[in-house]
Amino acid sequence: MLESWRRIFTVSKKPDWEEYKLMLKVTALGILLIGVLGFVVLLVFSLTSIGRPA
């Protein structure tokens, strides 16, 4: 198992600035999409009687 970890650390490399910016954009987009989806679900539930006690 220790050999596997050693191989991972020798193969891996530090991301350059362009790769870091791309990861940052993808992560921000994912967080934004999850937030918008949550807001839409909350809006639908508040405008309809779904989820309210009878």
CHARMM-style PDB file with segment names, atoms N, HN, CA, C and O in Angstrom:
ATOM      1  N   MET     1       0.828  -1.205   0.000  1.00  0.00      PROA
ATOM      2  CA  MET     1       0.000   0.000   0.000  1.00  0.00      PROA
ATOM      3  C   MET     1       0.866   1.261   0.000  1.00  0.00      PROA
ATOM      4  O   MET     1       0.544   2.248  -0.661  1.00  0.00      PROA
ATOM      5  N   LEU     2       1.950   1.212   0.739  1.00  0.00      PROA
ATOM      6  HN  LEU     2       2.211   0.410   1.276  1.00  0.00      PROA
ATOM      7  CA  LEU     2       2.846   2.362   0.781  1.00  0.00      PROA
ATOM      8  C   LEU     2       3.454   2.638  -0.595  1.00  0.00      PROA
ATOM      9  O   LEU     2       3.694   3.792  -0.951  1.00  0.00      PROA
ATOM     10  N   GLU     3       3.698   1.588  -1.356  1.00  0.00      PROA
ATOM     11  HN  GLU     3       3.503   0.651  -1.067  1.00  0.00      PROA
ATOM     12  CA  GLU     3       4.242   1.738  -2.711  1.00  0.00      PROA
ATOM     13  C   GLU     3       3.253   2.462  -3.627  1.00  0.00      PROA
ATOM     14  O   GLU     3       3.655   3.249  -4.484  1.00  0.00      PROA
ATOM     15  N   SER     4       1.965   2.192  -3.442  1.00  0.00      PROA
ATOM     16  HN  SER     4       1.639   1.553  -2.746  1.00  0.00      PROA
ATOM     17  CA  SER     4       0.938   2.872  -4.241  1.00  0.00      PROA
ATOM     18  C   SER     4       0.939   4.368  -3.958  1.00  0.00      PROA
ATOM     19  O   SER     4       0.854   5.182  -4.877  1.00  0.00      PROA
ATOM     20  N   TRP     5       1.034   4.723  -2.686  1.00  0.00      PROA
ATOM     21  HN  TRP     5       1.103   4.062  -1.939  1.00  0.00      PROA
ATOM     22  CA  TRP     5       1.057   6.143  -2.325  1.00  0.00      PROA
ATOM     23  C   TRP     5       2.294   6.827  -2.895  1.00  0.00      PROA
ATOM     24  O   TRP     5       2.220   7.950  -3.393  1.00  0.00      PROA
ATOM     25  N   ARG     6       3.417   6.147  -2.820  1.00  0.00      PROA
ATOM     26  HN  ARG     6       3.477   5.234  -2.416  1.00  0.00      PROA
ATOM     27  CA  ARG     6       4.657   6.716  -3.337  1.00  0.00      PROA
ATOM     28  C   ARG     6       4.536   6.971  -4.839  1.00  0.00      PROA
ATOM     29  O   ARG     6       5.006   7.994  -5.337  1.00  0.00      PROA
ATOM     30  N   ARG     7       3.909   6.043  -5.558  1.00  0.00      PROA
ATOM     31  HN  ARG     7       3.527   5.212  -5.153  1.00  0.00      PROA
ATOM     32  CA  ARG     7       3.745   6.193  -7.006  1.00  0.00      PROA
ATOM     33  C   ARG     7       2.830   7.372  -7.328  1.00  0.00      PROA
ATOM     34  O   ARG     7       3.090   8.128  -8.264  1.00  0.00      PROA
ATOM     35  N   ILE     8       1.763   7.527  -6.551  1.00  0.00      PROA
ATOM     36  HN  ILE     8       1.552   6.913  -5.790  1.00  0.00      PROA
ATOM     37  CA  ILE     8       0.843   8.652  -6.765  1.00  0.00      PROA
ATOM     38  C   ILE     8       1.578   9.978  -6.597  1.00  0.00      PROA
ATOM     39  O   ILE     8       1.406  10.891  -7.405  1.00  0.00      PROA
ATOM     40  N   PHE     9       2.393  10.088  -5.554  1.00  0.00      PROA
ATOM     41  HN  PHE     9       2.533   9.346  -4.898  1.00  0.00      PROA
ATOM     42  CA  PHE     9       3.091  11.347  -5.314  1.00  0.00      PROA
ATOM     43  C   PHE     9       4.171  11.633  -6.357  1.00  0.00      PROA
ATOM     44  O   PHE     9       4.456  12.797  -6.637  1.00  0.00      PROA
ATOM     45  N   THR    10       4.769  10.603  -6.930  1.00  0.00      PROA
ATOM     46  HN  THR    10       4.537   9.658  -6.703  1.00  0.00      PROA
ATOM     47  CA  THR    10       5.783  10.862  -7.959  1.00  0.00      PROA
ATOM     48  C   THR    10       5.145  11.195  -9.304  1.00  0.00      PROA
ATOM     49  O   THR    10       5.729  11.942 -10.089  1.00  0.00      PROA
ATOM     50  N   VAL    11       3.956  10.656  -9.586  1.00  0.00      PROA
ATOM     51  HN  VAL    11       3.482  10.049  -8.949  1.00  0.00      PROA
ATOM     52  CA  VAL    11       3.299  10.915 -10.868  1.00  0.00      PROA
ATOM     53  C   VAL    11       2.569  12.253 -10.848  1.00  0.00      PROA
ATOM     54  O   VAL    11       2.492  12.931 -11.873  1.00  0.00      PROA
ATOM     55  N   SER    12       2.034  12.639  -9.696  1.00  0.00      PROA
ATOM     56  HN  SER    12       2.097  12.089  -8.863  1.00  0.00      PROA
ATOM     57  CA  SER    12       1.228  13.857  -9.623  1.00  0.00      PROA
ATOM     58  C   SER    12       2.110  15.098  -9.780  1.00  0.00      PROA
ATOM     59  O   SER    12       3.311  15.080  -9.507  1.00  0.00      PROA
ATOM     60  N   LYS    13       1.465  16.171 -10.230  1.00  0.00      PROA
ATOM     61  HN  LYS    13       0.490  16.186 -10.451  1.00  0.00      PROA
ATOM     62  CA  LYS    13       2.189  17.429 -10.414  1.00  0.00      PROA
ATOM     63  C   LYS    13       1.324  18.573  -9.902  1.00  0.00      PROA
ATOM     64  O   LYS    13       0.104  18.453  -9.793  1.00  0.00      PROA
ATOM     65  N   LYS    14       1.970  19.660  -9.598  1.00  0.00      PROA
ATOM     66  HN  LYS    14       2.961  19.758  -9.687  1.00  0.00      PROA
ATOM     67  CA  LYS    14       1.260  20.848  -9.145  1.00  0.00      PROA
ATOM     68  C   LYS    14       0.577  21.491 -10.353  1.00  0.00      PROA
ATOM     69  O   LYS    14       1.205  21.666 -11.397  1.00  0.00      PROA
ATOM     70  N   PRO    15      -0.718  21.849 -10.218  1.00  0.00      PROA
ATOM     71  CA  PRO    15      -1.400  22.466 -11.371  1.00  0.00      PROA
ATOM     72  C   PRO    15      -0.839  23.851 -11.675  1.00  0.00      PROA
ATOM     73  O   PRO    15      -0.466  24.597 -10.770  1.00  0.00      PROA
ATOM     74  N   ASP    16      -0.785  24.180 -12.958  1.00  0.00      PROA
ATOM     75  HN  ASP    16      -1.088  23.574 -13.693  1.00  0.00      PROA
ATOM     76  CA  ASP    16      -0.356  25.525 -13.325  1.00  0.00      PROA
ATOM     77  C   ASP    16      -1.538  26.483 -13.169  1.00  0.00      PROA
ATOM     78  O   ASP    16      -2.645  26.073 -12.821  1.00  0.00      PROA
ATOM     79  N   TRP    17      -1.284  27.755 -13.429  1.00  0.00      PROA
ATOM     80  HN  TRP    17      -0.385  28.088 -13.712  1.00  0.00      PROA
ATOM     81  CA  TRP    17      -2.294  28.785 -13.176  1.00  0.00      PROA
ATOM     82  C   TRP    17      -3.537  28.592 -14.062  1.00  0.00      PROA
ATOM     83  O   TRP    17      -4.656  28.797 -13.592  1.00  0.00      PROA
ATOM     84  N   GLU    18      -3.366  28.209 -15.306  1.00  0.00      PROA
ATOM     85  HN  GLU    18      -2.457  28.042 -15.689  1.00  0.00      PROA
ATOM     86  CA  GLU    18      -4.502  28.016 -16.218  1.00  0.00      PROA
ATOM     87  C   GLU    18      -5.388  26.863 -15.742  1.00  0.00      PROA
ATOM     88  O   GLU    18      -6.614  26.973 -15.753  1.00  0.00      PROA
ATOM     89  N   GLU    19      -4.765  25.762 -15.325  1.00  0.00      PROA
ATOM     90  HN  GLU    19      -3.769  25.673 -15.317  1.00  0.00      PROA
ATOM     91  CA  GLU    19      -5.526  24.623 -14.828  1.00  0.00      PROA
ATOM     92  C   GLU    19      -6.251  24.982 -13.530  1.00  0.00      PROA
ATOM     93  O   GLU    19      -7.385  24.557 -13.309  1.00  0.00      PROA
ATOM     94  N   TYR    20      -5.595  25.760 -12.682  1.00  0.00      PROA
ATOM     95  HN  TYR    20      -4.674  26.105 -12.863  1.00  0.00      PROA
ATOM     96  CA  TYR    20      -6.215  26.193 -11.428  1.00  0.00      PROA
ATOM     97  C   TYR    20      -7.428  27.081 -11.704  1.00  0.00      PROA
ATOM     98  O   TYR    20      -8.466  26.923 -11.061  1.00  0.00      PROA
ATOM     99  N   LYS    21      -7.308  28.015 -12.656  1.00  0.00      PROA
ATOM    100  HN  LYS    21      -6.465  28.143 -13.179  1.00  0.00      PROA
ATOM    101  CA  LYS    21      -8.440  28.884 -12.996  1.00  0.00      PROA
ATOM    102  C   LYS    21      -9.612  28.079 -13.548  1.00  0.00      PROA
ATOM    103  O   LYS    21     -10.768  28.375 -13.243  1.00  0.00      PROA
ATOM    104  N   LEU    22      -9.318  27.057 -14.363  1.00  0.00      PROA
ATOM    105  HN  LEU    22      -8.379  26.816 -14.611  1.00  0.00      PROA
ATOM    106  CA  LEU    22     -10.366  26.208 -14.915  1.00  0.00      PROA
ATOM    107  C   LEU    22     -11.092  25.443 -13.799  1.00  0.00      PROA
ATOM    108  O   LEU    22     -12.320  25.364 -13.797  1.00  0.00      PROA
ATOM    109  N   MET    23     -10.334  24.884 -12.857  1.00  0.00      PROA
ATOM    110  HN  MET    23      -9.336  24.949 -12.858  1.00  0.00      PROA
ATOM    111  CA  MET    23     -10.966  24.181 -11.731  1.00  0.00      PROA
ATOM    112  C   MET    23     -11.814  25.130 -10.896  1.00  0.00      PROA
ATOM    113  O   MET    23     -12.890  24.758 -10.427  1.00  0.00      PROA
ATOM    114  N   LEU    24     -11.336  26.346 -10.712  1.00  0.00      PROA
ATOM    115  HN  LEU    24     -10.462  26.648 -11.093  1.00  0.00      PROA
ATOM    116  CA  LEU    24     -12.081  27.346  -9.952  1.00  0.00      PROA
ATOM    117  C   LEU    24     -13.398  27.702 -10.650  1.00  0.00      PROA
ATOM    118  O   LEU    24     -14.435  27.822  -9.997  1.00  0.00      PROA
ATOM    119  N   LYS    25     -13.357  27.872 -11.976  1.00  0.00      PROA
ATOM    120  HN  LYS    25     -12.515  27.774 -12.507  1.00  0.00      PROA
ATOM    121  CA  LYS    25     -14.571  28.196 -12.733  1.00  0.00      PROA
ATOM    122  C   LYS    25     -15.583  27.047 -12.687  1.00  0.00      PROA
ATOM    123  O   LYS    25     -16.778  27.281 -12.508  1.00  0.00      PROA
ATOM    124  N   VAL    26     -15.107  25.808 -12.848  1.00  0.00      PROA
ATOM    125  HN  VAL    26     -14.136  25.618 -12.993  1.00  0.00      PROA
ATOM    126  CA  VAL    26     -15.998  24.650 -12.827  1.00  0.00      PROA
ATOM    127  C   VAL    26     -16.636  24.493 -11.451  1.00  0.00      PROA
ATOM    128  O   VAL    26     -17.830  24.212 -11.346  1.00  0.00      PROA
ATOM    129  N   THR    27     -15.842  24.674 -10.397  1.00  0.00      PROA
ATOM    130  HN  THR    27     -14.873  24.903 -10.482  1.00  0.00      PROA
ATOM    131  CA  THR    27     -16.366  24.568  -9.038  1.00  0.00      PROA
ATOM    132  C   THR    27     -17.396  25.662  -8.764  1.00  0.00      PROA
ATOM    133  O   THR    27     -18.454  25.384  -8.200  1.00  0.00      PROA
ATOM    134  N   ALA    28     -17.102  26.886  -9.153  1.00  0.00      PROA
ATOM    135  HN  ALA    28     -16.242  27.112  -9.611  1.00  0.00      PROA
ATOM    136  CA  ALA    28     -18.035  27.999  -8.947  1.00  0.00      PROA
ATOM    137  C   ALA    28     -19.328  27.773  -9.720  1.00  0.00      PROA
ATOM    138  O   ALA    28     -20.413  28.061  -9.215  1.00  0.00      PROA
ATOM    139  N   LEU    29     -19.219  27.263 -10.933  1.00  0.00      PROA
ATOM    140  HN  LEU    29     -18.338  27.029 -11.344  1.00  0.00      PROA
ATOM    141  CA  LEU    29     -20.405  26.985 -11.735  1.00  0.00      PROA
ATOM    142  C   LEU    29     -21.260  25.897 -11.081  1.00  0.00      PROA
ATOM    143  O   LEU    29     -22.487  26.000 -11.067  1.00  0.00      PROA
ATOM    144  N   GLY    30     -20.628  24.871 -10.546  1.00  0.00      PROA
ATOM    145  HN  GLY    30     -19.632  24.788 -10.558  1.00  0.00      PROA
ATOM    146  CA  GLY    30     -21.357  23.804  -9.864  1.00  0.00      PROA
ATOM    147  C   GLY    30     -22.082  24.322  -8.633  1.00  0.00      PROA
ATOM    148  O   GLY    30     -23.244  23.981  -8.414  1.00  0.00      PROA
ATOM    149  N   ILE    31     -21.417  25.141  -7.827  1.00  0.00      PROA
ATOM    150  HN  ILE    31     -20.473  25.419  -8.005  1.00  0.00      PROA
ATOM    151  CA  ILE    31     -22.044  25.715  -6.637  1.00  0.00      PROA
ATOM    152  C   ILE    31     -23.216  26.602  -7.038  1.00  0.00      PROA
ATOM    153  O   ILE    31     -24.270  26.564  -6.403  1.00  0.00      PROA
ATOM    154  N   LEU    32     -23.040  27.395  -8.080  1.00  0.00      PROA
ATOM    155  HN  LEU    32     -22.184  27.427  -8.596  1.00  0.00      PROA
ATOM    156  CA  LEU    32     -24.105  28.273  -8.559  1.00  0.00      PROA
ATOM    157  C   LEU    32     -25.307  27.468  -9.051  1.00  0.00      PROA
ATOM    158  O   LEU    32     -26.449  27.810  -8.746  1.00  0.00      PROA
ATOM    159  N   LEU    33     -25.056  26.405  -9.808  1.00  0.00      PROA
ATOM    160  HN  LEU    33     -24.128  26.128 -10.057  1.00  0.00      PROA
ATOM    161  CA  LEU    33     -26.159  25.579 -10.318  1.00  0.00      PROA
ATOM    162  C   LEU    33     -26.930  24.898  -9.189  1.00  0.00      PROA
ATOM    163  O   LEU    33     -28.158  24.820  -9.238  1.00  0.00      PROA
ATOM    164  N   ILE    34     -26.225  24.407  -8.179  1.00  0.00      PROA
ATOM    165  HN  ILE    34     -25.228  24.471  -8.139  1.00  0.00      PROA
ATOM    166  CA  ILE    34     -26.899  23.778  -7.046  1.00  0.00      PROA
ATOM    167  C   ILE    34     -27.732  24.809  -6.286  1.00  0.00      PROA
ATOM    168  O   ILE    34     -28.835  24.501  -5.836  1.00  0.00      PROA
ATOM    169  N   GLY    35     -27.217  26.019  -6.141  1.00  0.00      PROA
ATOM    170  HN  GLY    35     -26.320  26.270  -6.506  1.00  0.00      PROA
ATOM    171  CA  GLY    35     -27.961  27.078  -5.477  1.00  0.00      PROA
ATOM    172  C   GLY    35     -29.214  27.470  -6.243  1.00  0.00      PROA
ATOM    173  O   GLY    35     -30.278  27.643  -5.648  1.00  0.00      PROA
ATOM    174  N   VAL    36     -29.098  27.609  -7.554  1.00  0.00      PROA
ATOM    175  HN  VAL    36     -28.234  27.468  -8.038  1.00  0.00      PROA
ATOM    176  CA  VAL    36     -30.259  27.951  -8.390  1.00  0.00      PROA
ATOM    177  C   VAL    36     -31.296  26.840  -8.340  1.00  0.00      PROA
ATOM    178  O   VAL    36     -32.494  27.106  -8.243  1.00  0.00      PROA
ATOM    179  N   LEU    37     -30.838  25.594  -8.406  1.00  0.00      PROA
ATOM    180  HN  LEU    37     -29.865  25.377  -8.484  1.00  0.00      PROA
ATOM    181  CA  LEU    37     -31.760  24.465  -8.326  1.00  0.00      PROA
ATOM    182  C   LEU    37     -32.493  24.452  -6.989  1.00  0.00      PROA
ATOM    183  O   LEU    37     -33.703  24.230  -6.954  1.00  0.00      PROA
ATOM    184  N   GLY    38     -31.788  24.682  -5.904  1.00  0.00      PROA
ATOM    185  HN  GLY    38     -30.805  24.862  -5.933  1.00  0.00      PROA
ATOM    186  CA  GLY    38     -32.422  24.748  -4.582  1.00  0.00      PROA
ATOM    187  C   GLY    38     -33.439  25.880  -4.499  1.00  0.00      PROA
ATOM    188  O   GLY    38     -34.510  25.711  -3.916  1.00  0.00      PROA
ATOM    189  N   PHE    39     -33.109  27.036  -5.081  1.00  0.00      PROA
ATOM    190  HN  PHE    39     -32.239  27.172  -5.555  1.00  0.00      PROA
ATOM    191  CA  PHE    39     -34.032  28.165  -5.065  1.00  0.00      PROA
ATOM    192  C   PHE    39     -35.293  27.854  -5.868  1.00  0.00      PROA
ATOM    193  O   PHE    39     -36.399  28.186  -5.440  1.00  0.00      PROA
ATOM    194  N   VAL    40     -35.134  27.219  -7.031  1.00  0.00      PROA
ATOM    195  HN  VAL    40     -34.236  26.949  -7.379  1.00  0.00      PROA
ATOM    196  CA  VAL    40     -36.289  26.870  -7.855  1.00  0.00      PROA
ATOM    197  C   VAL    40     -37.187  25.874  -7.125  1.00  0.00      PROA
ATOM    198  O   VAL    40     -38.411  26.006  -7.154  1.00  0.00      PROA
ATOM    199  N   VAL    41     -36.591  24.887  -6.478  1.00  0.00      PROA
ATOM    200  HN  VAL    41     -35.597  24.780  -6.455  1.00  0.00      PROA
ATOM    201  CA  VAL    41     -37.389  23.915  -5.721  1.00  0.00      PROA
ATOM    202  C   VAL    41     -38.132  24.606  -4.594  1.00  0.00      PROA
ATOM    203  O   VAL    41     -39.317  24.345  -4.387  1.00  0.00      PROA
ATOM    204  N   LEU    42     -37.457  25.486  -3.857  1.00  0.00      PROA
ATOM    205  HN  LEU    42     -36.494  25.698  -4.025  1.00  0.00      PROA
ATOM    206  CA  LEU    42     -38.112  26.242  -2.780  1.00  0.00      PROA
ATOM    207  C   LEU    42     -39.234  27.109  -3.329  1.00  0.00      PROA
ATOM    208  O   LEU    42     -40.297  27.197  -2.714  1.00  0.00      PROA
ATOM    209  N   LEU    43     -39.026  27.744  -4.458  1.00  0.00      PROA
ATOM    210  HN  LEU    43     -38.163  27.672  -4.958  1.00  0.00      PROA
ATOM    211  CA  LEU    43     -40.049  28.584  -5.072  1.00  0.00      PROA
ATOM    212  C   LEU    43     -41.262  27.762  -5.484  1.00  0.00      PROA
ATOM    213  O   LEU    43     -42.399  28.174  -5.251  1.00  0.00      PROA
ATOM    214  N   VAL    44     -41.033  26.608  -6.094  1.00  0.00      PROA
ATOM    215  HN  VAL    44     -40.110  26.273  -6.284  1.00  0.00      PROA
ATOM    216  CA  VAL    44     -42.143  25.742  -6.509  1.00  0.00      PROA
ATOM    217  C   VAL    44     -42.927  25.274  -5.291  1.00  0.00      PROA
ATOM    218  O   VAL    44     -44.158  25.278  -5.307  1.00  0.00      PROA
ATOM    219  N   PHE    45     -42.229  24.872  -4.238  1.00  0.00      PROA
ATOM    220  HN  PHE    45     -41.229  24.869  -4.224  1.00  0.00      PROA
ATOM    221  CA  PHE    45     -42.920  24.403  -3.042  1.00  0.00      PROA
ATOM    222  C   PHE    45     -43.698  25.523  -2.364  1.00  0.00      PROA
ATOM    223  O   PHE    45     -44.769  25.272  -1.812  1.00  0.00      PROA
ATOM    224  N   SER    46     -43.188  26.749  -2.391  1.00  0.00      PROA
ATOM    225  HN  SER    46     -42.318  26.953  -2.839  1.00  0.00      PROA
ATOM    226  CA  SER    46     -43.884  27.843  -1.725  1.00  0.00      PROA
ATOM    227  C   SER    46     -45.065  28.353  -2.555  1.00  0.00      PROA
ATOM    228  O   SER    46     -46.018  28.886  -1.988  1.00  0.00      PROA
ATOM    229  N   LEU    47     -45.025  28.205  -3.868  1.00  0.00      PROA
ATOM    230  HN  LEU    47     -44.250  27.772  -4.328  1.00  0.00      PROA
ATOM    231  CA  LEU    47     -46.121  28.675  -4.709  1.00  0.00      PROA
ATOM    232  C   LEU    47     -47.232  27.640  -4.872  1.00  0.00      PROA
ATOM    233  O   LEU    47     -48.350  27.979  -5.260  1.00  0.00      PROA
ATOM    234  N   THR    48     -46.925  26.393  -4.578  1.00  0.00      PROA
ATOM    235  HN  THR    48     -46.016  26.118  -4.262  1.00  0.00      PROA
ATOM    236  CA  THR    48     -47.931  25.339  -4.667  1.00  0.00      PROA
ATOM    237  C   THR    48     -48.209  24.815  -3.265  1.00  0.00      PROA
ATOM    238  O   THR    48     -47.580  25.234  -2.293  1.00  0.00      PROA
ATOM    239  N   SER    49     -49.146  23.907  -3.181  1.00  0.00      PROA
ATOM    240  HN  SER    49     -49.657  23.567  -3.970  1.00  0.00      PROA
ATOM    241  CA  SER    49     -49.470  23.344  -1.857  1.00  0.00      PROA
ATOM    242  C   SER    49     -48.710  22.052  -1.604  1.00  0.00      PROA
ATOM    243  O   SER    49     -49.082  21.284  -0.717  1.00  0.00      PROA
ATOM    244  N   ILE    50     -47.661  21.801  -2.362  1.00  0.00      PROA
ATOM    245  HN  ILE    50     -47.359  22.425  -3.082  1.00  0.00      PROA
ATOM    246  CA  ILE    50     -46.872  20.588  -2.170  1.00  0.00      PROA
ATOM    247  C   ILE    50     -46.094  20.711  -0.865  1.00  0.00      PROA
ATOM    248  O   ILE    50     -45.445  21.725  -0.608  1.00  0.00      PROA
ATOM    249  N   GLY    51     -46.166  19.685  -0.060  1.00  0.00      PROA
ATOM    250  HN  GLY    51     -46.693  18.861  -0.269  1.00  0.00      PROA
ATOM    251  CA  GLY    51     -45.395  19.653   1.174  1.00  0.00      PROA
ATOM    252  C   GLY    51     -46.071  20.304   2.361  1.00  0.00      PROA
ATOM    253  O   GLY    51     -45.531  20.263   3.467  1.00  0.00      PROA
ATOM    254  N   ARG    52     -47.228  20.900   2.171  1.00  0.00      PROA
ATOM    255  HN  ARG    52     -47.666  20.934   1.273  1.00  0.00      PROA
ATOM    256  CA  ARG    52     -47.939  21.510   3.296  1.00  0.00      PROA
ATOM    257  C   ARG    52     -48.862  20.486   3.932  1.00  0.00      PROA
ATOM    258  O   ARG    52     -49.441  19.656   3.231  1.00  0.00      PROA
ATOM    259  N   PRO    53     -49.009  20.533   5.250  1.00  0.00      PROA
ATOM    260  CA  PRO    53     -49.934  19.609   5.905  1.00  0.00      PROA
ATOM    261  C   PRO    53     -51.380  19.850   5.442  1.00  0.00      PROA
ATOM    262  O   PRO    53     -51.788  20.989   5.213  1.00  0.00      PROA
ATOM    263  N   ALA    54     -52.134  18.772   5.312  1.00  0.00      PROA
ATOM    264  HN  ALA    54     -51.802  17.847   5.498  1.00  0.00      PROA
ATOM    265  CA  ALA    54     -53.511  18.877   4.837  1.00  0.00      PROA
ATOM    266  C   ALA    54     -54.441  19.399   5.912  1.00  0.00      PROA
ATOM    267  OT1 ALA    54     -55.640  19.546   5.673  1.00  0.00      PROA
TER     268      ALA     54
END
